[in-house]
């Protein structure tokens, strides 16, 4: 089985657990416009493996949009962030793991392995 080209993992530090059932949209940029490419929810472990091959992803600019407000609402919490967007560039043949560490009042990201 080959390694997925694009993955994400969301950890909710306010609960100390993965963020399950968080709605995420993936957009691709072309000519300064964003096109919705895929949407799904995080697994029980807070993960998503997007179903794209390296040939399809290629070199481009992408955006992950995490619907934080609805996630916290379903968990009876408030947040100041209605959503978090992470924009990143890819090159052909690389794996991209884009994690999100989240709380109602802060977030951070990095390029994972």
LINDACOR-V854958 format. One record per run of one state. SS is the DSSP state (a for helix, b for strand, c for the rest). FROM is the first residue (numbers start at 0). TO is the last residue. Records with the same first field share a line. If there is no record, write none. Layout:
SS = FROM-TO ; FROM-TO
This chain:
c = 0-4 ; 12-15 ; 18-21 ; 30-31 ; 41-45 ; 49-52 ; 57-58 ; 66-66 ; 74-82 ; 90-94 ; 103-104 ; 112-112
b = 5-11 ; 16-17 ; 22-29 ; 32-40 ; 46-48 ; 59-65 ; 83-89 ; 95-102 ; 105-111
a = 53-56 ; 67-73
